[in-house]
Amino acid sequence: MPNERWQADTTHWQLADGTGVEILNIIDDHSRLDLMSKARTTTTGTDVLVSFRVAFRRYGIPASVLTDNGAIFTGRPRRGGRVALEIELDLLGTRFHHSRPYHPQTCGKVERFHQTQKKWLAAQPAPATLADLQRQLDRFRRYYNTVRPHRAIGRRTPDQAYNARPKAKPAKPSIPVHYRVRRDKTDTSGVFTLRYDSQLRHIGLGTENARKRILALIADLYIRVVDAETGELLRELTLDPNRDYQPLGRPPGPRPRTP
């Protein structure tokens, strides 16, 4: 079904002066619809999230997303942290899948899309600036989606295939959309404060997390606290509104060392 799975990946291109740039492509697996093609000098994890949010507003929330294991898409191969897109999709109830390392065939549809896009770009005047390249990408997107028939979808255009069927929706339980994000730093005891129902609540993360910059993802009483630098999940809890201090639920003192 449309929106049952989106595929995303980056590819490289050059401006007229030889400057290397990156293009982030997001396509719909079912219809091959070009959901987003964005050129940047370098694509960061934050850039990926911004592009996905634009696609969400245009086409809705997909049931799942498939990417490779690039650092802009996942933090799992790097100390088990999580990047911005992983956190966002989890909040929305969207399942996130990744290809096996060194196995690009898993993301074959978006890889094939890169080739089609580059073949078209190669036939155009070399772009002098990033803005020129983006205009070419926007023009290609309109042509690819609404004019060019696609053999893999019965000689229909991706736009026709996408709009011909109902859209899939996230099946995983999602966190309510009325959430907030809080940046903070723990004190010398590994505690930070959070205001709920007009009162400050103290949330402990343990002394091993003292003076650490954190990111708190809050949805009503449900809270996730991650390391602001690595994305590592430090604590997950449901706030008890009847008490000020939210303990870790373990004996006080330093944690014992792992043998």
N, C-alpha and C positions, 0 to 999 in steps of 0.2 A: 504494500500500500504506500501511497505518497506519505512522506514524513515518518515511515516506519524505521528508516535508517538514513542518516546523513553521513557522507564521507568528507573528510577534510584533509588537506595536505598543502605544503608550500612547494614552490618550484622557483627556479632562478631564470632571470632574463637580464638583458643589458640595455642601457641607454645608448644613444648615438655616440657618445664619447668613450664608451667602453665601461662605464660605471656599472657595477653589478647591483642588482636589486632583487627583491623577493616578491612573489605573488602568492597570496593565500587564496586558495580555491575551496569553496564549500559546495557540494552538489547533493541532490536528492538521489538516493540509490535506486529507487523504483523508476523514476521518470528521466533521470540524468539531468534534471533541471539545474541550471547554473544559479545557485542561490546567492552567491557572493563571490566576487573576484576583486581583491584589493591589493594594490601595489604599495610597497613600502621599501625604504632603504634596507631596514632590518625588521623582521617581525618578532615581537616579544610576546610573552604570555599574556600580558595585558592587552596587546593589540588583537590577539586571537579572541579574547573575551568580548572586546568591543565589536568585532565583526560578527560574532555569533549573536550578540544582542540585536544588531541591526537585522539579521536574518530572522530572528525570533519575531520581531515586530512585523516583518513582511509576511512570513509564512506560518507562524505559530511555533509551538514547542514540539520537537520530534520525540518519538518514542525511544530512539537510541542514536548514538553517534559512534562512528568508527574512525580512528586515526592510527598513525604509526606511534612509535615510542619516543618521538622527539621531545626535547625538554620543554618546548612551548605547549605541549599537549598533556604531558603527564610527568609526575615526579617520582613514580614508583621505582624506576631503575636507579634512582639517585637518592639513597637513604630513606626511601619510603615516604617522602613528603608528598604534598598535593599542590598542584598549581591552580590558578584562578579558574580555569575552565572546568576542572574536575569538581571544585567546590560548587560552582554555579549549577552544573548539570545535576549534581546530587540534590541541591535545594529544589530543583524543578521536577525531580522524579524521573529524569532521563537516564537511561542506562548508557554507560560509557565503555566501549570495547576498544582494544588495541591489537594490532597485528603482532605476530611473533617477530622477534628481532631478525633482521636480514631476510624477511619474507614479504617483499612488496606486493606479491600476488594477492594477498588478502585485501589490500586497498586498490585492486586492479581498476575499478571504474574511475576513480579520481585520477589515477596514474594515466589512464587512457585519455581522460579529459585534458590533462596537461598537454599531451601530444597534439590533440586537435587544436587547442588554443594557441600553442606555439607555432604550428603550421600556418595559422591565420595571421598571427603577429608578424611572422617572417615575410609575409607578402605585403605588409604595410610599410610606409616610410619609418625609418628608425626614429623613435621618440627622443626629443632633445631633453625633456625633463620628466620627472615623475608624474606631474600633472598630465603631460601629453600621453604617457603610457596609460594612465588611469582612464583617460577619455577613449583610448583605443579598446581597453578592456570593457568599458561600458557599452561601446558600440558592438563589440563581439558578443557580449552577453545578450543583447537584444536580438541580434541575428541568430545566434545559436539557439536561444529559447523559443523564438516565435516564427522563424523562417526556415531554418535548415532541418529537413526531415532526417530522422535517426533510424538506421536499419535495425538496431537492437530493440526498438519499441514499435515495430510494425510500420515504419515509414511515417510515423507521426512526429510532430515537433515535441520537444520536452514539455512545453507549456500545455499542449493538448493532452499529453499523457498524465501530467500532474493534476490537471483539473477534471479528468475523466472519472476519478474515483474518490470516495471519502478519504479523509486524512486520518492517519493513525495518531494516537495521543499517548503520552507517557502512561505506562501501566504501573510503575513503581510508586509506592506512597511518597508523596512530596511534602516538603515543609511548607506551611502556609506562606503565601506570597507577601504578606505584610511582615516583612522582617527588616532588621537594621544591621549595619555593620559598624563595629566600634574598634578603633585603634587605641591601644593603651600600652602601658609599661608596668610590669609588676613591681612591688616594693621589695625591700630587703628580705622579706619572708616568703616571697613568691605569691603574694596576694594582690588582686586588683579589685576595684570597686565598680559596681554597675547599678544604675538607678532603675528601680522597678516599682511601680505604683507609688511614685513620688518619694521613695525611700532608698537610701544607699544600701546595697547588699555587698558583702565581701566574699569573694570567691577565691579559694585556695588552689594553687597549682603545685605546691611543694617547694621546698627551699632550693631544690636543684634548678628551679626556673626563676630564681630571684633576678631582678633587674633585667628582665627579658621583654623585648618588644613583641606584642601579641596582636592578633586579630580575632575579635569575638564576633561570631555569626549568631544573631539572636532572632528567634522566631517565637514570640510570646514567651513561654516558660522554657522552651528548648534552646540550649546554648551549646555551641561548639567553639572551642578556643584553640587556635593554631599559632605556631611560631610564625611571626610576620616575615621572617627572612627565609625560612626553609619550607614553610607550608606544612610542617609536621603537626599532626593532631596531638594536642597536649591534654585536653580534657573534653569530655562530652557529658552533659548533665541536664537534668530537668530541675529548674530552680524551685526551691521550697519557699513560697512567699510568706510562710509563717516564722521564718528565722532569718536573722541578719547574716551570720556567717555560714557559708556553704562548704562544709568540710569535705576532704577527699575520701573519707571513710576508711582511713588506715591509721595505725598508731602514730602519735607525734614523733618527731625526730627525723634524722636523715634516713633515706632508703638504704637497705642493706645492699652491699655490692654483689653483683652476680658472679658466682665462682667461675 
